[in-house]
Amino acid sequence: MVDGYVEGGTVFCDLDKDGVLDSGEPSTTTDANGKFAVHYCEAPLVGFGGKNTDTGFDFTGVMKAPAQSQYLTPLTTLIVEGVKEETLVALLGLPPGTKLTATDPTTNLAVYTATLAVQQYIAQLAATLAGDADPQAFYAKVALSLATVLKNAPAGTTLISASGLNSTLLEEAAKSAAGSAIDLANLKAVLADIKGQADQFLRAASLDALTTLSKALQDPAVKIDPAAGTKFFALQDDSIQFGAESKTLAELGSGITLSNFDKISLKAVVTGAPTVGTSAVGLSLVEQGGQNRALQVVLDKVNFTLSAGQLAMTVASDANIHLHGKKANGGTVSYTGPLGTIQKPVTVTDNTLTLDYSAMVKKALETATDENKPTLESYLNVTGTFQVTAAISNFNLRKADGGALAQTVVSVPNTTGNVAGAGFTGKVTVLAN
């Protein structure tokens, strides 16, 4: 079983093809590499349960594979549900002759990116439809709906292209799976967010990058509100405040120049009654050229409330800061610890969310060794050109017109700090004062 290797999963020979483990059907348990052995099975294989060894999260779906398959994956599930293997290979843009039932996805970047992108779509849509219910049945329903759409797709159609997953196919399958549970406006908003998540896997350049993304995007705490299209926070004027300078998302996408990089503020316009709760916030700076420096920071637990249209926020008492910096010489420095009594790095005033980048770095400086302090101090008044990425989890922030913001990920190496959610990314040049 592979969604990352699934350890402790149950795999059985589904003799009556009902998807349920019945008395008398041969079964076994997967090992730490997701391997299993069910001998002399001429019926479909079905797998469920277990834990993803890459992420540590429980696998809550159902994977299937044709008889005699060596692997159970989200892709082999689509084959059992009616998509011919050669048709699926073409839809995914994989080389002709690729054997999905005999290929370990974790050893083949193209197959693994497709596997995880499809898995993200199926699993996240199933979780959204399930709400507080067990998502396993919804997983099977979404997989079947997607397979039905794919096997009936016109010749030449692709599920995966340079622009990511095919939105039309995703929406057609989602409509069938959702039925009347979610109205079309909200379903489209949900799908835009799910596609944004899944497409990140397709852009990954290495197997290690896929593992990092999995830890953030497959976290069960990352949820999409089924009312995403009607109850949300709109980013006022599609603009972000960097200190005293306001920049639009379009400008950020083309690259911006700032006189300093200290605080980032987002003005949220309340639309409907968005659901709020516990979120995580992350920021990443990766230098483009220059000294190849990098800094990733995550605050893992902030609590939002909304009353009479006013957003409020407190930092949880057990919240931690996770920080990782890469020096110009390639050395690294990492920190994980509580906030203590420092100035809070995230605040909300008049529905404006402000991330105090400097406060995060100062917290790490409190416990830094003499050897590491110069590296961290260099990030307090940082200059240079950086790819800047911000993310906030479980907070339905959207564009001013309700369209989807970028779904972004910030992961802090050597720590458990990961954030996946709405955010932004772009090239920022900070000039020396």
Disulfide bonds with the S-S distance in Angstrom:
Cys13-Cys41 2.04
